[in-house]
Amino acid sequence: MAIHIDKTTGLIRLTTKNTEYQMKIDDHGVLQHIWYGGFVNTDMSYLTKYGDVGFSGNPYDVGDDRSYSLDTLPLEYACAGTGDYRIPAVCVTHADGSRVLDLRYEDCRVYAGKYSIPGLPAVYAEEDEAQTLEITLKDIASEVRAVLRYGVMETEDVITRNVKICSGSGAVMLNRAASLCLDLPDGDWDWIHFHGRHMCERMPERRRLLHGIQESSSMRGTTSHQQNCSVILCSPDCTEERGRCIGACLVYSGSFQTQLEYDQLEQTRLIMGLHPELFAWRLETHSEFETPEVILSCSEKGLAQLSHNFHRVIREHICRGNYQYAERPVLINSWEAVYFDFDTDKIVKIARDAAELGVDMLVLDDGWFGERDDDCSGLGDWFVNEKKLPGGLGGLAESIKALGMKFGLWLEPEMVSENSDLYRAHPDWAIRIPGRRPTRGRCQLLLDLSRREVQDYLFDAISKILSSADISYIKWDMNRSICDWYSEELEPAGQRELPHRYVLGLYSLLERLTREFPDVLWEGCSGGGGRFDAGMLYYCPQIWCSDDTDAYERSKIQYGTSFFYPISAVGSHVSTVPNHQTGRVTSLKTRGITAMAGSFGYELNPDALTAWEKEEIREQIRRFKNDRQLIHNGNYYRLTDPMTQNASFWSFVSEDLSEVLVQGMIFRTEPNRKQAALRLAGLDENAVYVNKETGETWSGSALMRGGILLPRPWGDYFGVEIHLEKEGNA
Ligand code: DGJ
């Protein structure tokens, strides 16, 4: 049993393999949050005792008890307007204009299995893999209810949360509905968030909490390159191997807000969910609104364990479809090879050369459709450009297949170019405000995906493409941030629903397509990793991690990505040098090592390769195929911090601890340095490990405590790869 309810004391405990989460219904029916951490086997409400805190008022029903205040207590789902002055989780406007909610416990129920959320991606599980708790809180005056759902995944050490807000006999406007409110009784925390920009996504930044509110968020309509919808709170002494940490990851692909408040009593509140600036929802009488889901996990063994928990739950309970576990093909993508400048012959030549190297699939990127010779036209016209590709996609796919390869294709379905037949026929399908000039991004506008007819158009157009040729893979791109929010379909009072309705429309379209074409491997993309989130991973088991393919930069981007997202989800390719984004030259070995830590491929023209480089690529592909299972399903360890150290190293350790692959690079090479030792992690300390290449042996304990000696580097960005195998016991 993972859910324990004591009706006499009001204590509710959720337990997973290593963690315990406690709530308590107090004498006033307020649901307090009293613990999230390791097992304590004690009612932790003894920690929350307060005096009379000045200017923290008291609910009417507590009488003259001035020590009881909603402004000080740790709350499970905090409301606006009733004397808790910290960030609220939920806020509504009633018909009379008042904006108060006072949510008190009504009832709860427990059932086997994991709840699902209509229209939204969420963790899924078999009946015996999870338990669900639903707690209903009610505002007596308005009859508004909040149904707090908890999915307890015992083995995964994960608790998921989502909230259903229900109106009563009066209509209300929902102004804020967070997915997560987590009050921690202490403030002794660092927070880690992931910021960045296009071509530099998910840079981890760790800071002590400051009094007041700190935030990471996106108002771009997507989860964005600039901030990721994931956050970690950790004890100041927390390292990869030690210390307490809590991670929260939103399963959503639109604008979001994560806020942390370090309050007057040095307690911490974490709020996560839809960004209230781009949200309001009309709830007519007796209707419901579902928030996106948050995945929570807690580790007392440092950040590596926390990442493993997230990797496992995302890989096994978010990713779906035929490619969830199937080996991902090694692909070659045409983008950095030829950009818009191609015809059938050029593409077939790339495929032929790549096939000889062992590549499994050719992906034709942007430029194959409509009048699209640069990025200013054609989006929306999803029919093949016969001038470039006479014989169409069918003919091309057959030529590629004849080489023993699969064929994949790029699409950017959510967009429309003004210079396109689609826009000329349906200008009102674009998101823009009548009477105003729209803001363009990469010269393009967005289609209003909240509209069913737009979704249907895209479903038909994409189905037609997929049925016209043997297509094994789709790269679903999205190349701008969203603004000028306005839908012709919505009433003025409903316009603030559009950002969320857009995401719901996108999910509905992806759901229909992935069901209709289950054999296709879908890869997400938004100018690289601008929409790298668990919401997209529900439909696309891999996402192009960044438009920056420079190995040095990529190693940092992949480092940041690895805190929450599994390695199999990370699309990563070897590209040419000088690198097209940075001009940097790194060795083919280093580029290969970096790209192998993901769903591997190439993004270059093989025609330009020397015979020696071709041989090296053949060897890379052979090694990747050999290690693919270990890389995608093994436990991933970050061995250095590339943001502060002169090296980026990581490793993969098989579940049974018998296979180890260490990869990485030393950034800058300096003469007369002592040969560096790299401490490994996650090994069997009592076993002997042998270096498969050199035959040297060490105990697991020595490798974890003393480290393995790295080769003396020669040249910058010096790539290293070491295979170890368990030989026996020490
Ligand atoms: C952005 C993607 O991230 C690139 O890989 C490429 O597909 C271009 N779009 C094509 O326009």
Residues whose N, C-alpha, C, O or C-beta is under 5 A from the ligand:
A	BS01	DGJ	W335 D365 D366 D477 C525 G527 G528 D547
